[in-house]
Amino acid sequence: MAAPSPLGFEHCPLCGIDFDASGLGCRPSCPMATGCHVVCCPGCGYSFPQESAGLAGRLKRFLEERRRAAAEKGSTT
């Protein structure tokens, strides 16, 4: 798994390039586009959700916090 990208940058899971995700929403004419966190890779056109946004981002942060807390608890005993 790739290291977290800098703010606003994403790593394409299909082709592997890193790119600035700002303004790369896939289909602005989509009725669900407002608040949508799906981006399109400029290299291969693959659509995927931004890791840092939405439910996926919250779940990732939650799991990282739990992992960190468990590691801290394990190191103090």
N, C-alpha and C positions, 0 to 999 in steps of 0.2 A: 504494500500500500504506500502511496506517495505521502510525503510530508505535507503538513498543511500549507496551503498557498498563502502568499501575502494578501492582505485585504483587497478585494476586488479582482483577484486573479484566481483562475481555476485551472485544474489539471484534467485534461480529457482522458477518461478511462479507456477509450477505444484506441486512439492514435498516440496518446502520451505527450502531446504538446502542452505547454503552459501558455495561457493567453489572458488578456484583460477582458473580463466578462461584462464590463459596463457597456450597455447598449447592444448586447448580442442576444436579446430575447428572440426566440425562434419565430413566432408568428404574431406580430403586433395586431393583426386583424382578428385574432382569436377572441371570442367573447369572454373568455376566462383570463385574458392577458393581464388585466389589472391585478397587481399583487402576485403575479406568477413568477416563480423563481427557476424556471427552466431556461437554460441557455443552449445555444448551438455552437459547437466547435467550428471555428473558421477554417480549420485544416481539413476535416473530414465530414462536417455537417451533422455529426451525431448530437442528438438532443439528450440532455441529462439535467437533473435538478442540481442547483448550487448546493454544495455541501454545507456552507455556512448559513444558509437561510432556511426558513420553514421548519417543518417537522423533522426532517433529516438532520438539520443543524442542531436543533434542540436535543434530539435523541443522542447525537454524537457527543455533545457537551455533557449531558447527563451521565453517559457511560464513562467518559473520561474522568469526571469528578468522582464517581464511585470507585473507579480503578485507583485513582490517586489516594482517596481516603482509605481504601483497603491496604494499599502499600504502606501508608503512613502508620496505620494501626498495626500492621504486621512487623514493622521495623522497631516499634516501641516495646514490643513484648519480648 
